[in-house]
Amino acid sequence: MLNTLSGRFLILTTVFVMLAEVLIFVPSIARFRVDYLNDRLERAQIASLALLADDMLETDLEKELLRNAEVLNVVLRRDEMRQLMLSSPIPEPIAETYDLRDAGAVTLIRDAVKRLFTPENQIVRVIGAPTRDAGRLIEVTMETAPLRAAMFDYGLRILLLSAVISIFTAVLLFVAVQRVLVRPIKGVVGYMKRYAAAPEDARGIIQPHAGVTELREAEEALQMLQTELTQLLKQRERMAQLGGAVAKVSHDLRNILTSAQLFTDRIEAIEDPRVRRLAPKLVNSITRAVTLCESTLAFGRAEEAPPALRMVGLAAIAEDVVESERLAAGESAVELHNTVPSALRVRADPEQLYRVLLNLVRNARQAIEITRQPGTVILRAREEADEWWIEIADTGPGLPEKARENLFTPFRGGARAGGAGLGLAISAELLRGHGGALELLETGPEGTIFAIRLPRSIPALDFPEG
């Protein structure tokens, strides 16, 4: 109960209303004290008027007038003359004097609070203005015990009434919150649970109906999220099914093409000039098809292990890449250069970094070879304050617009005809595991530059104290 929204709202409402009543209680009790004293002054004035009507009042009658007025003495000032109208013995000295004629609110509140917390019965003097201009002032002496008792009685009644009002208000607000807020929120939570149990079931998508603007906005946002997520899940399911089918087709097709490769090896041995002229093209086409099938299968089952980061010499890795590509290129007119400083060391997984560099250098070499023109591929690197930069620059024809739009998207970012577009996607994924990134710095008719960024710092981990 206490941990629910409505329960806490009930408690807070009760507390706040009681606090408001307490703030009202203090000036109220001060106002009651003033009214009480003014009432005693008015009674004393009436008693003194009886004496003015008859100067010879009997002692018993005088005592009865004082007892009815609940005062001990009455002094009335009329025409600059102070006159003791009614009197009786004062049991003890006067402890306080209260002048109600010019007292401010702060003074009245202070005196009321002081009287509440003073349990002793004291004799006080009270000065006020007579009603109906019956004199300059009227002054009485009285005991404080009846005043304090009346203030306590009034205060208890005020507090009891405040408590009843607080509880009644809190209950009304509790019911209102239950109907206006809690019930719609529980409905939203119910929709979320139902959707989580069966996201493919469209009946679990919430239908906004809340009357409160904020809740309706939340329902509409949830509806949009559920709709988009349902579409995304369906798309992912279809892609998974399609991926499984592609993997099976690629596997069988690879076997078929491998057999075809064996036949083409024999065809190349035939002496017919026409066959010898067409055979290399057939071999290249089959080789590209086999490579595509193998790349597709590798990407579909790729579960890259986290990189084993350590400080490695970049120049040695770059030289291995360049040498490997020189052997693969054979008598190609493409020149490969490694200009990485021999002393430069980077934090990376050497095997994964080798794969990334090999992909980029091979792509650059093949892009130049397509043009049948001589060209250059340069592998260079530099060290900055926060990161290492590795650049692969070529003098090729540049990337086509379509390839730039989907550069790191599998099967869509191929930069050359027959390419699967997996090399850049896999390279970017490997570099993200290093905390780095693969970027296209520039591309055009003069060439293309790819850049690898590797961070030099290791993010600090914050552990809880204790």
C-alpha positions in Angstrom: 0.0 0.0 0.0 2.7 2.5 1.0 4.8 1.6 -2.0 2.0 2.3 -4.5 1.6 5.7 -6.2 -1.9 6.2 -4.7 -0.8 5.2 -1.2 2.0 7.6 -1.2 -0.2 10.3 -2.7 -2.7 9.7 0.2 0.0 10.1 2.8 1.5 13.2 1.2 -1.9 14.8 0.8 -2.7 14.2 4.5 0.6 15.6 5.6 0.4 18.6 3.4 -3.2 19.4 4.4 -2.3 19.0 8.1 0.8 21.3 7.6 -1.5 23.9 6.0 -3.9 23.6 8.9 -1.1 24.1 11.4 0.0 27.2 9.6 -3.6 28.4 9.8 -3.9 27.3 13.4 -1.4 29.7 14.9 -3.0 32.9 13.7 -6.4 31.4 14.4 -5.5 30.8 18.0 -4.1 34.4 18.2 -7.4 35.7 16.8 -9.4 33.6 19.4 -7.3 35.1 22.2 -7.9 38.7 21.0 -11.7 38.0 20.8 -11.6 36.4 24.2 -9.9 39.4 25.8 -12.1 41.9 23.9 -15.2 40.0 25.2 -13.9 40.4 28.7 -13.3 44.1 28.2 -16.8 44.5 26.8 -18.3 42.7 29.8 -16.3 44.8 32.2 -17.5 47.9 30.4 -21.1 46.9 30.8 -20.5 46.2 34.5 -18.9 49.6 34.9 -21.9 51.3 33.2 -24.1 49.7 35.9 -21.9 51.4 38.5 -22.2 54.7 36.7 -25.9 54.4 36.8 -25.9 53.8 40.6 -22.8 54.9 42.6 -23.9 52.9 45.7 -23.7 49.3 44.6 -23.7 46.6 47.3 -20.5 44.6 47.7 -22.2 41.4 46.7 -23.5 42.9 43.5 -20.1 44.3 42.7 -18.6 40.9 43.1 -21.2 39.3 41.0 -20.6 41.8 38.2 -16.8 41.1 38.3 -17.5 37.4 38.4 -19.7 37.6 35.4 -17.1 39.7 33.5 -14.4 37.2 34.7 -12.1 40.0 35.8 -10.7 41.3 39.1 -10.6 45.0 38.5 -12.1 47.5 36.0 -10.6 50.9 35.3 -12.3 53.3 32.9 -10.8 56.5 31.7 -13.3 59.1 30.7 -12.5 62.8 30.1 -8.8 62.5 31.0 -9.7 61.0 34.3 -8.7 57.4 35.3 -11.4 55.9 37.5 -11.4 52.6 39.3 -14.9 51.4 38.7 -14.9 47.8 40.1 -12.3 46.2 42.2 -11.6 43.1 44.2 -8.5 41.8 46.0 -5.6 40.8 43.5 -4.1 37.5 44.8 -0.6 38.2 43.3 1.3 40.8 41.4 0.6 41.6 37.7 2.8 39.5 35.5 2.1 41.0 32.0 0.3 43.9 30.5 -1.4 43.6 27.1 -2.5 46.7 25.1 -4.9 45.6 22.4 -5.3 49.1 20.9 -2.1 49.2 18.8 -0.9 45.6 18.9 0.4 44.2 15.6 -0.1 40.7 14.2 3.3 39.5 15.1 2.9 40.7 18.7 -0.6 39.0 19.0 0.8 35.7 17.7 3.8 35.8 20.0 1.7 36.5 23.1 -0.8 33.7 22.1 2.0 31.1 21.7 3.6 32.2 24.9 0.3 31.9 26.8 -0.2 28.4 25.4 3.2 27.3 26.7 2.9 29.0 30.1 1.0 26.6 32.4 1.1 28.9 35.5 -2.0 30.9 36.4 -0.9 34.5 36.3 -2.6 37.9 36.8 -2.4 40.1 33.7 -3.5 43.6 32.8 -5.5 44.1 29.6 -6.0 47.5 28.0 -8.4 48.2 25.2 -10.7 50.8 23.7 -14.2 51.0 25.1 -17.0 50.2 22.7 -19.3 52.9 21.2 -16.8 55.6 22.4 -17.7 55.2 26.0 -14.4 56.6 27.2 -10.7 56.9 26.4 -9.7 53.4 27.4 -10.8 50.5 29.6 -8.4 48.5 31.6 -9.0 45.2 33.4 -7.0 42.7 35.4 -7.8 39.1 35.1 -6.4 35.5 35.6 -4.9 33.6 32.7 -6.0 30.1 33.7 -9.5 30.5 32.1 -8.0 32.1 29.0 -5.5 29.3 28.5 -8.2 26.6 29.1 -10.4 28.3 26.5 -7.5 28.5 24.0 -6.8 24.8 24.5 -10.4 23.9 24.0 -10.6 26.0 20.9 -7.3 24.6 19.6 -8.3 21.0 20.1 -11.5 21.6 18.2 -9.6 23.3 15.3 -7.1 20.4 15.2 -9.8 17.8 15.2 -11.6 19.6 12.4 -8.4 19.9 10.5 -7.7 16.2 10.9 -11.2 15.3 9.6 -10.8 17.7 6.6 -7.3 16.3 5.9 -8.5 12.7 5.9 -11.6 13.5 3.9 -9.6 15.5 1.3 -6.9 12.8 1.1 -9.5 10.1 0.6 -11.2 12.1 -2.2 -7.8 12.7 -3.8 -6.9 9.0 -3.4 -10.0 8.0 -5.2 -9.4 10.6 -7.9 -5.8 9.5 -8.4 -6.9 5.9 -8.6 -9.4 6.7 -11.4 -7.5 9.4 -13.2 -3.9 8.2 -13.0 -3.3 4.8 -11.4 -5.9 2.9 -13.4 -4.7 4.2 -16.8 -1.1 3.6 -15.8 -1.9 0.0 -14.9 -3.7 -0.3 -18.3 -0.5 0.8 -20.0 1.6 -1.6 -18.0 -0.9 -4.4 -18.9 -0.5 -3.6 -22.6 3.3 -3.7 -22.2 3.3 -7.1 -20.5 0.9 -8.5 -23.1 3.0 -7.2 -25.9 6.2 -8.5 -24.4 4.6 -12.0 -24.1 3.6 -12.0 -27.8 5.1 -9.1 -29.8 3.9 -10.6 -33.1 0.2 -10.4 -32.0 -1.2 -7.1 -33.2 -3.8 -7.2 -30.4 -1.1 -6.4 -27.9 -0.5 -3.0 -29.5 -2.0 -0.3 -27.2 -4.9 1.8 -28.4 -4.7 5.3 -26.9 -7.8 6.3 -25.0 -6.7 8.2 -21.9 -8.4 11.5 -21.3 -5.3 13.0 -19.5 -3.1 14.7 -22.1 0.2 13.5 -20.7 -1.0 9.9 -20.4 -2.5 10.0 -23.9 0.9 11.3 -25.2 2.6 8.4 -23.4 0.1 5.9 -24.9 0.6 7.3 -28.4 4.4 7.1 -28.0 4.1 3.5 -26.8 1.8 2.7 -29.7 4.3 4.1 -32.2 7.2 2.2 -30.5 5.2 -1.1 -30.5 4.2 -0.7 -34.1 7.8 0.0 -35.3 9.2 -2.8 -33.1 6.7 -5.3 -34.5 7.6 -4.3 -38.1 11.3 -4.6 -37.2 10.8 -8.0 -35.6 9.0 -9.2 -38.7 11.7 -7.9 -40.9 14.4 -9.5 -38.8 12.6 -12.8 -38.9 12.3 -12.6 -42.6 15.9 -11.6 -42.9 16.9 -14.6 -40.7 14.8 -16.9 -42.8 16.3 -15.4 -46.0 19.8 -15.7 -44.5 19.3 -19.4 -43.8 18.1 -20.0 -47.3 21.0 -18.0 -48.8 23.5 -19.9 -46.7 22.1 -23.2 -48.0 22.0 -22.0 -51.6 25.5 -20.6 -51.2 26.8 -23.9 -49.8 25.4 -26.0 -52.6 26.4 -23.4 -55.2 29.9 -23.3 -53.9 30.2 -27.1 -54.3 28.8 -26.9 -57.8 31.2 -24.1 -58.7 34.2 -25.9 -57.2 33.4 -28.8 -59.5 33.2 -26.3 -62.4 36.6 -24.9 -61.4 38.1 -28.4 -61.9 36.7 -28.6 -65.4 38.0 -25.1 -66.3 41.5 -26.2 -65.3 41.2 -29.0 -67.9 39.7 -26.6 -70.5 42.7 -24.3 -70.1 44.9 -27.2 -71.3 43.1 -27.4 -74.7 45.1 -26.0 -77.6 42.2 -24.4 -79.4 43.0 -20.7 -79.6 39.4 -19.7 -79.1 39.1 -21.9 -76.1 42.4 -20.6 -74.7 41.1 -17.0 -75.2 37.8 -17.6 -73.5 39.0 -19.9 -70.7 40.6 -17.2 -68.5 37.4 -15.2 -68.5 35.4 -18.3 -67.5 37.9 -19.1 -64.8 37.7 -15.5 -63.4 33.9 -15.6 -63.4 33.8 -18.9 -61.6 36.5 -17.8 -59.1 34.5 -14.6 -58.3 31.3 -16.7 -57.8 33.2 -19.1 -55.5 34.6 -16.2 -53.5 31.1 -14.6 -53.2 29.7 -17.9 -51.8 32.5 -18.3 -49.3 32.2 -14.7 -48.2 28.5 -15.0 -47.7 28.9 -18.2 -45.7 31.7 -16.7 -43.6 29.7 -13.6 -42.9 26.6 -15.6 -41.9 28.4 -17.6 -39.3 30.9 -15.0 -38.2 31.2 -14.8 -34.4 34.3 -12.7 -34.0 36.1 -13.2 -30.7 36.9 -10.1 -28.8 40.2 -8.6 -29.9 43.2 -9.5 -27.8 44.6 -5.9 -27.5 48.3 -5.4 -26.9 51.1 -3.1 -28.2 52.3 -4.3 -31.5 54.6 -2.9 -34.2 52.5 -1.5 -37.0 55.3 -1.5 -39.6 55.8 -5.2 -39.5 52.1 -5.9 -40.0 51.9 -3.4 -42.8 54.9 -5.0 -44.5 53.3 -8.4 -44.3 50.2 -7.1 -46.0 52.1 -5.4 -48.7 54.2 -8.4 -49.4 51.2 -10.7 -49.5 49.4 -8.4 -52.0 52.5 -8.1 -54.2 52.6 -11.9 -54.5 48.8 -12.0 -55.3 49.2 -9.2 -57.9 51.9 -11.0 -59.8 53.0 -8.8 -62.8 50.3 -6.2 -62.1 51.1 -2.5 -62.9 50.0 -1.4 -59.4 52.8 -0.4 -57.1 52.4 -1.1 -53.3 54.3 1.1 -50.8 54.6 0.8 -47.0 55.7 4.1 -45.4 54.7 3.3 -41.8 57.4 4.5 -39.4 59.4 1.5 -38.2 59.2 2.6 -34.5 55.4 3.2 -34.5 53.5 0.9 -32.1 49.7 0.7 -31.7 47.4 -1.1 -29.3 45.5 -3.7 -31.4 44.9 -7.3 -32.1 47.6 -8.1 -34.7 45.6 -10.8 -36.5 42.4 -8.7 -36.8 44.4 -5.6 -37.8 46.2 -7.6 -40.5 42.8 -8.7 -41.9 41.5 -5.1 -41.9 44.6 -3.8 -43.7 44.6 -6.6 -46.2 41.0 -6.0 -47.1 41.6 -2.3 -47.7 44.9 -2.7 -49.6 43.4 -5.5 -51.8 40.3 -3.4 -52.5 42.5 -0.5 -53.5 44.7 -2.7 -55.8 41.8 -4.3 -57.5 40.1 -0.9 -58.0 43.2 0.3 -59.9 43.6 -3.0 -61.9 40.0 -2.6 -63.3 41.1 0.6 -65.1 44.0 -1.3 -66.7 46.2 1.7 -65.9 49.3 1.9 -63.7 48.7 3.1 -60.1 49.9 3.3 -56.6 48.7 2.1 -53.2 50.4 3.7 -50.2 50.0 2.5 -46.6 51.0 5.2 -44.1 50.4 6.1 -40.4 50.9 8.8 -37.8 50.5 9.2 -34.1 48.5 12.0 -32.4 47.8 12.9 -28.8 44.6 10.9 -28.5 44.7 8.3 -31.3 46.7 6.6 -34.0 45.8 7.2 -37.7 46.4 4.6 -40.4 45.7 5.6 -44.0 45.4 3.6 -47.2 45.6 5.9 -50.2 45.3 4.9 -53.8 45.4 6.6 -57.2 42.3 4.6 -58.5 39.2 6.0 -60.1 37.3 6.6 -56.9 34.2 5.1 -55.5 30.9 5.3 -57.3 28.0 7.2 -55.7 26.0 4.1 -54.9 29.0 2.5 -53.1 29.5 5.7 -51.0 25.9 5.7 -49.9 26.1 2.1 -48.5 29.8 1.8 -47.9 29.7 -0.3 -44.7 26.4 -2.1 -45.4 26.9 -5.9 -46.1 25.9 -6.9 -49.7 25.2 -3.3 -50.6 28.5 -1.5 -50.3 30.5 -3.2 -53.0 32.9 -0.8 -54.8 33.5 -3.0 -57.8 31.5 -5.2 -60.1 31.1 -8.7 -58.7 32.0 -7.6 -55.2 29.9 -8.7 -52.2 30.5 -5.5 -50.2 31.5 -7.6 -47.1 35.1 -6.6 -46.8 34.5 -3.1 -45.6 31.6 -4.2 -43.4 33.7 -6.8 -41.7 36.6 -4.4 -41.3 34.4 -1.7 -39.7 33.0 -4.3 -37.3 36.5 -5.5 -36.3 37.7 -1.9 -35.7 34.6 -1.1 -33.5 35.8 -4.0 -31.3 39.0 -2.0 -30.9 37.1 1.1 -29.9 38.2 2.6 -33.2 36.5 3.4 -36.5 37.0 3.1 -40.3 36.3 6.3 -42.3 36.3 7.3 -45.9 38.4 10.5 -45.9 38.1 11.4 -49.6 37.4 9.8 -53.0 37.4 11.1 -56.6 39.0 10.7 -60.0 42.4 11.4 -58.3 42.0 8.5 -55.9 40.6 7.3 -52.6 41.8 7.5 -49.0 40.5 5.3 -46.2 41.5 6.1 -42.6 41.6 3.8 -39.6 41.4 5.5 -36.1 42.6 3.6 -33.1 42.2 5.2 -29.6 45.4 5.5 -27.5 43.6 5.6 -24.1 41.7 2.9 -22.3 38.5 4.1 -20.7 38.6 4.2 -16.9 36.2 2.0 -15.0 34.3 3.4 -12.0 33.9 0.9 -9.2 31.6 1.5 -6.2 33.3 2.3 -3.0 33.2 -0.1 -0.1 
